[in-house]
Amino acid sequence: MYPNLPTPPTTPIGIQPRTRVFVVLVGLAILLFILDRVRRKHLREQYALLWILTAIVLCLSAVFIGGVEKVSHLVGIYYPPAFLFLVAIVMILVLQFHFSTVISNLREQNKALIQDVGILASELRAMRAKKDDAA
């Protein structure tokens, strides 16, 4: 009556050692790039934290692929690379939400600064007009 649900494979799928090394090297390259950007003051620490977390997750997922397989099977995904794509998509969504929040805050700060500059310009014009009238 109901279709048979897929069962997890009994042997681990894993990835080739060469691929693991490549993924770890890519993760370390991203990590070093982000740390260099922070060191040179091109990227603030608060924004770098999520990128550093992303690079660490990338490295750990390649090193501990057995754990990735177990977690993917626990959530019902029996193809570990699909689970890794899901994790990547979730991390991108978190980054997008974080940057949207930052942009919203910056927009409000810009609005307040523009209003302050407008008020100051108006006061300056009034002071100049008062000075011209006195002269």
N, C-alpha and C positions, 0 to 999 in steps of 0.2 A: 504494500500500500504506500509506504513512504520510501523515497529513494534512500539508498545507503549513503551515509555520510562518509566522506573520505577519512581514512585513518592516517595518523602521522607515520612517516616512514620509520622503519626500525633502525636503519643505518643513517648516521648523520650525513647531511648533504655537503656541508663545508664548502670552502673555496680553496683554490690552489694556493700554495705558499707564495708563489710569485705575485699573485693578485693581492694577497694579504700584505706583503711588503710594499707593494705599490700604494695601496690604500693608506697604510700607516705613514708612508713618506708624504703623500698628499696632505694628510691631516697635520703632520708636523710642519710642512711648508706653510700651510694656512696659519697655524699657530705662530710660527716665527714671523710671518708677514704681519699679523695683527699686533704682536708684541713690538715689532719695529715701528709700526705706525703710531702706537701709543708712546713709545720712547721718543719719537721725533715730534710729538705733540700734533700729529695729523688726525688723531682719533682719540676722543676722550675715553677715560676708563669706563665710565658708565655704559657706553655703547659697545665697548670692546668685550665686556663680560659675556654677552650672548654669543658673540663670534668665537670666543675662546671655548665656551661650553660646546658649541657646534663642532669645533676641531677635536676636542677631547672625545666627544661621543663618536666621531668618525674613527678615530684611532682605536678606541676601546671596542667598537663593533667589529673591527677587523681582527683584533687580537683575541677577543673572547667570542668567536663565532658560535661556539657551542652554546653559550648563554643566550645569544641572539636567537638561535634555533629554539631553545627551550621556551623563551618568552613568547616568540611568535606562535608556537604551538599552544601555549596557555591561552592566548587571546583568540585562537581559532584560525590562525593563518598558517597554512602548512607549507608555504613556499617562502622561506626566510628572506630572499631578496625583496619580495613584495612587502614584507614587514619593514625592511629597511627603508623602502620608498615611503611607506606610511610615516615612519619616524621623521624622515627628511621633510615631508610635506608639513607635518605638525610643527617642526622647528622653523620652517619658513613662515608659517602662519603666526607663530609666536614673535618672530622678528618683525613681521609686517605690523602686527598689533602694537609692538613696542615703538616702532618708528612712527606709526600713526599717532600715538599718544604724544610723542615728542613734538611732532609737527603741530599738533593741536595746541600744545602749550606755547610753542614759539609763535604761533599765529596770534594768540591772545596777548603775548608780550609785545609783539609788533604793533598791535592795535593800541595798546596802552601807550607805547612810546610815540606813536603818531599823534595821538590825542595830546600828549604832553608837549610835543614840539609845536602843535597848533596853538595851544594855550600860550606858550612862551613867545611865539611869533606875534600873536595878537597883543600881548602885553608889551612887547618891544615896539610895535607900531604905535601903541597908545603913548608910550613914554617918549618916542621921537616926536609925535604930534604935539605933545604937551611942551616939549623942549622948543619946538619951532614956534609955538604960540607965545612962549615966554620971551623969545628973542625978537 
